[in-house]
Amino acid sequence: MNRASPLSILLVEDDPADARLVDLELRPYWERCRLRRCASMAEAQAWLKENACDVVLLDLSLPDSFGFDTIRKIHEAAPDIAVIVLTGFDDEDFAMRAVEAGTQDYLVKGNADGALMWRSIQHAVARKRMEEELRLAKQRLQAIIDLAHDAIIVMDEDSRMTLFNPAAERTFGYRAEEVLGRPVEMLMPERLRGMHADMVRGFGQASDPARMMGNRPELLARRSDGTEFPAEVAISKVDHPGGRLFTAVLRDISERKRTEEELRRLATTDPLTGVANRRHFLEAAAVELQRLRRYHRPAALLMLDIDFFKVINDGLGHAAGDLVLVAFALICRDSLRSADLIGRLGGEEFAVLLPETEMQGGVEVAERLRQRLADSPVDVGSGVARFTVSIGVAECRPTDESIEATLMRADRALYDAKRSGRNRVRVGTEEATG
């Protein structure tokens, strides 16, 4: 509404004397308002249907309408209009009931001079405008909450949920009515509930109003069926007269975690055999060497090379060679401990890291692998491929400057095995490095 435009005022009053009194009181303000009178509810409803109005001065005792139901009928005819009740009762309880029924103010007939009436009209119009803006803001906020793809959960100071949006229902498998009023910890795995409660209390005492928790190692949530999933959460807090409220925005990152895991697997795994690729193996072995230096724990390293692999490729084809490499990797993984790491360094050359293993233990593992691989022919479709391996064994030493020094000893032992006739195990010693 343009502030320069006169206010349109509808007086709904059946008593001519009371109507005349309102007209007289507002006469000093005629340049700033336009007054229209209706003597019944039916007349007022018909006029409002055809005309715009800023405020209604409403008598609650009309020939065709009485009491607070009169307010409802006016709002049905013009929902966005400001309403001031004209009453003969100067009663605070009545005033509160009138406001609760949807009015912006009330005036006692005979006690309201022109200045008071004009001020009440202006305030009622401004208040109605603010109420409408607040209603629209709430409506927009509710639409955002309802349409959000992320779960939005509001909880009170006792961690009891007061809001649970549709995305939260889809994420957790609960209906809002099933969780409202219940502790938010029900959405967490039981083993983590105490930790979560401590975290919320700590955040409540902190000075920051909001906090992202996506940088935590892992935040797990729990669905209604008991399944757990990784989540990313942002939490904020706000104080209001009813107490402090916490708002959590939660996103299920299961798919992202799967994608990250797949990318990690692709970055660290040999695509053909599924074992560690060269880079990942060397990085893991370097970490093991550092652990060995710090804690003085033993470790052994094996270098393995398939004997006469070129003959397999040339005689049976590269597809057959790939099948042999895959079978080789499967047999090795099946024969090793979960803590052991096998990697493909290139071509038909592999390495195995054996943590917590002395040299003698490494030789025994190598011999078992050699024998099992020799006894495991591979069906390659066009025939059966039999193969053997040569293995070099070296002990990881605290004095090794890098894991490459250990690899060099194992590699020289491997070639010693090949020079000695293949299909055998040799140990890397100082003499072997000359």
N, C-alpha and C positions, 0 to 999 in steps of 0.2 A: 504494500500500500504506500502511495506517495504521501509523505508527511504534510505537504502543502494542500492536499485534497481535504475537503471537509469530512468529518466523521459522519457516517450514516448510522443513525440511532433509531431502533424500532422500540416503541413503547407499547407493551401489551398490557393494557389496563382497561377494565370495564367500567370503573367508577369515573364519571366525568370530572368530579371535583379533584380527585387525586391526579388525574391526567392534566387538569388545568394547573395544578400546583407544580408539577414537573416542568410543564411548558414555561411557566413564569420563572422558575429557578434557572433554567437553561437559556433564557432570553439574552443575557449578556454575552453568550457564547455562540449566537446564531451565525456569525460569520465563519465560525470554525466547525459547525456541525449542521446536520439536517435531521429534523425529528419527524418521524412518521408514527402514527398511532393506529393500533388494531384493538378492537374491543373484545375479541374472543380468540380462542386457540385456533379454530378453523380458519378465521380470517388471517391470523398471523402465519399459519402454515401455507396458505394460498399465496400470500404476499411474498414470503421467503422463497417460494418456488420460482418466482419470476424476477426477484430483485436481489441485489447484493447488499450486504449489511455488515457493519463492523461490530456492533454491540446491541444486545437486547436488554431492555429494562423490563423485567418480568414480574408481574403480580401472580402469586400462586393460587389466588381464589378467583377463577374465571367461571363464567356460566357453563362452559363445556369442559373444564379441566380444573382439577384441584390438587394441591399438595405437590410433593416432589415428583410425582408422575408428570407434572407440567414441564419440568426441566427436561425430562427424557423426551417428551414430544417435540420440544424446541430443537434439541440436538438431532433428533431424527430428521427434522426439516432442514437444519443447517448445522452439520457436525463441527464446522470450523469456526463457529461464531462465539464471541465472548458473551457471557450472560451475567447480569447483575440482578439479584432477587430484590424486589420491593416488598417489604413485609411490615406488618404492624407490631411485630414482636422484637424487642431489643433483648435477645437471648443468645448467649455465647454458644450454648449447645446446639441451638437451631442453626446458627451461623456455620458451625463445623459440619453439621449434617448437610447443609446446602452446598458447601465446598466439596464434600465427598460425593455429592450427587452430580457434580460437574460444573458448578458455577465458579466465577472468578472473584465475586464479592457480593455483599448484600448491603442494602440501605434501609433504614427504618423510616417509614413514611412519617412526614411531619418533623423529623429531626435532621433532615439532610438539606442544608442550604445549597445554593448554586455552586459555590466554590468546592464544597465537599463532593457534591454530585459529579461535577466536571472532573475533579481529581480522580474519583473512583472510576469514572468511564475511561479516562486515559490509562490508568493503571490496569484496568481489566483488559483493555485491548492489548497493551504491552505484555501482560501476563499470559494472555491466550496465545499471542504470537510466540512467546518463549516456550510455552507448553507444546505448541505445534512443532516448533523446531526440535525440541527434545524428543517428541514422539517420532518425528522423522529420523532423527539421529539413532534412536533406539531401533527403529525399523531397519535402517541401513545396517546397523551393527548386527542385528539378529540375522539379516540376510547373509552377511559376511560369515557369521558363525555357522549358519546352516549350510552354506555352499562351500565352505572351506574343505580342501582335500586333506588337511592335517587334523588330527584329533585335538580338540580344545576341551580342557577340563579345568573347572574352577573349584577350589576347595577352601574351606574356612580354616581358622587357626587350629582347629582340632583335626585337620586333614580330612574332613568329611566333604564329600563332593556335593556341590550345589549347581553345577552345570556340566552337561555331558552331551556334546553336539552330535549330529548324525554321523560325522566322520569317525568320532570316537566309538559309536555303536558298531560301525562297520569294522573298525580296527580291532576292537576287543571282543566283539560278539555278544555284548550285553545290550539290552534296551535301557534307555535312560532311567525309566522308572525302577529298574532293578538295582541301580547303583546309587541314585541320589540319596544323600543322607548317610551313606556308608563310607568307611575309611578308604582313601585312595590306595592304601597299601594292598588292597585286594587285587589290584591290577599288577602287582609285582610278584615274582617268585618268592615263596615263603622265606627262603634263606637270605633274601636281600631286604626284607621289610624293615628290620631294625636299622639297617644302614640308611635306607631311604628316609626314615623318620628323622634320624640324626641330621641328615643332609638338609632337609627342609627347615629344621629348627635352626641350624647354623645359618642358612640363607636368611631366615627371618630376623636374625640378630645382626646381619651384615648391613653395611651402609648402601651397597649397590641395589638399585631398584629392580634390575633384571639380570639374568645370567644365562649364558648358553652352556649347555652341558654336553654338547656333541663332541667336545674334546676329551671326554672321559674314555678310558680304554674300552669299556663296553657297558652299555646300559641295557638291561634286559627287562622286558615287560611280559605279562602273562595274559593270554586270552581266556575266555570263559571255558574253553574245552581243555585248559591246562597246558596247551602248547606255549612255548616261549619264543620270543623274537627280539632281535636287536632294535633299539630305538634311539632316535636323536631327539633331544628335548631342550626347549627354552622355557624358562620359568620367570615370572615377574610377580611383584607384590604391590598391593595398594591398600591404604588405610581408608576406612569409611566409618560412619557412626556405628554401624553394626559390628565392627571389628575388622581385623585384617583379612584380606582375601589373597589367595595365590592362584595365578593362572598358568597352566602348563600347556604348551603347544607341542604335541608329540607326533613324530613321523616314523612310520615303520620303514626301516632301512634294510630289510631282508634282501630285497632285490639288489640294492647297491652293494651290500656285503658280498652277495654271490658274485656280482660282477667284479668287485675288487679281488675276490679270491681267485676267480678265473684268470684275471689279468696277472695276478701274482704267480699263479701256476704256470701260465704261458711264459712269464719272464724268467722263471727259475727251472723249468722242466724241459728236457729234451723231447721234442714233439713225437718222435718215432717210438722210443722205448719207455717213456714216462718216468725215467730216472732224472736225477738232477743234471742240469746242463753244466758246462765247464765253469761258467762264471759263478753260479750258485755253489757248486762244489768247492771251488777254491776259496770263496768267502767263508763258507761254513768250516772248512778245514783250518783257515786262518784263525777263526774264533776259537776253535778247539786248541790250537797251539797256544793262544794267549791263556786259556784256562789251565792248560798243562803247566805253563810257567808260573802262574799264580798259586795253584793248589798242588803242584807236583804230583799230578795224576797221570798215569801212563796212557799212551795211545799208539796204535799201529796203523800203517797205511799200506794198502795193496795196489799194485798196478797190474791190470789184466789185459791181455791182447789175444784175440781169437787167432789160432794158428791157421795159416794158409787160407785166410778169408777171401783173398782174391780168386782162389781156385773155385770157391763156392759161387762167387758172383759171376765168374766167367763161364763156369760149367752149368749152373742151374739158373742163372739170371739174377738181376738185381732184386727182383721181388722176393726170390728165395733168400737172398742175402738179408733182406729186411726182416723176413720171418725168423731167421736165425738170431739176429740182433734182439728182436723182441723176446724170443724164447730165452735167450741168454739172460736178459734183464729180469724176466720173471723168475727164473730159477735162482738167480742171485738174491733177489729180494725175499724169496721164500726161504732161503737158507740163512739169512742174516737176522740179527736182532732188530727190534724197532728203533733202537738208538743208533744203529749203524747207518751210514749214508753211502749210497752208491751213486756215482756220477759218470756220465759219458764225456770223455775229454775230447773225442773226435774220432770219426771213422769207426773202427772196431776196437778202439782202445778205451778202457774203463778204469776207474779208480774206486776203491772202497776205503772209507774212514771207519776205524774201529775204536771208539772211545773206551777208556777203562780197560785197555788190553795191552798186556806185555808183549814183547817180541815173540816169545814162544807161543802164546795164545794166537797171535796173528798168523804164525806159520801153520798152526793147526787148522784155523779157519780157512786159510788159503788151500791147504791140502784137501779139505772136505769139499770146497767149491770145485777144485780141479777134478776130483774124482766124480762128483755128481754131474758136472757138465759133460765129462767124457762118456758118461753112461746115459745121456739124455738125447738121443737122436731126434731130429725135428722133421715132421712131415711137412714138406713144402709144396704139396700138390703134385708136382711133376716128379717127385721122388722123395727119398729120405736123405736128409743132410746130417752127417755125423761130423762133429767138430771137437776139438780140444782147445785148451787155453794154456798159455804160459803166464806165470804170475811172479812178480817181484814183490818182496816184503821189506819194509823199512820201519824202524821205530822213530816216532816223533820225539825229538830231543829238545829240552829247554834251551840248549845252546844254538839251535837252528835260528838263523836270522829271519827266515820267513818259511812259509809252508813249501815254497818252491825248492828249498834245500832238501826237505824230506822227500818231495816228489822226485828229485834228481837221483837220490839214492835208490828209491824204489824202481825208477825207470832203468837205471843201469843194472839193477838186479834182474829186471824183466828181460833185458837183452842178453844178459848172461844165461838166462833160462833158454832163450831161443837159440843162442849159439851152442848150448849144450844138448840140443836135440828136440826142444819144444816139449809141450805137455808135461811140464814140471814146475816146481816152486824153487825160487832162489831168494836168498836173504841179502839185503844191501848192507855192506860193511864198509869200514874205512878203506880196506884193500880194494873193494869193488869200485871205488870212486877214482882210482888212479888212471 
